[in-house]
Amino acid sequence: MEKVSHDKFTIKRIEDNFLSLEIHENEIIEIDDIHLIYQGYDELVGNSEYVVAVYANLFSSISAKAQKIAATQYASEKRKRVALITDNVAHVMIVRFFITWNKPKTPIKIFKSEEKAFRWLKSD
């Protein structure tokens, strides 16, 4: 399995254009990390369209400035769907606020079940 690893996160290619992003435990994603994440996506899929499953560990987070950059600067035609897989109430609230406030162009859904998230990511 191809992957891109950094101190704060790991990106893996699950299938051709299906990626996973795991934010490591106790890490806060900042603006510089967002740039590195999207470089990792490009490294793994090139110019192809892709979907991504995001795993946020219990004590991981993303700064407000990094959220804004992710929603505006990286509004990519290549990224087709994003599924956040978590049962952490705080993560759910943050993502819902992010979606409402930033109105990202990429469809984003929250799932407790990896199976349901994968099914949605693979649907047309």
Secondary structure, DSSP 4 states (H G I P E B T S, - for coil): --EEE-SSEEEEEEETTEEEEEEPTT-EE-HHHHHHHHHHHHHHHTTS-EEEEEEE-TT-EE-HHHHHHHHHTT--SSEEEEEEE---HHHHHHHHHHHHHH--SS-EEEES-HHHHHHHHH--
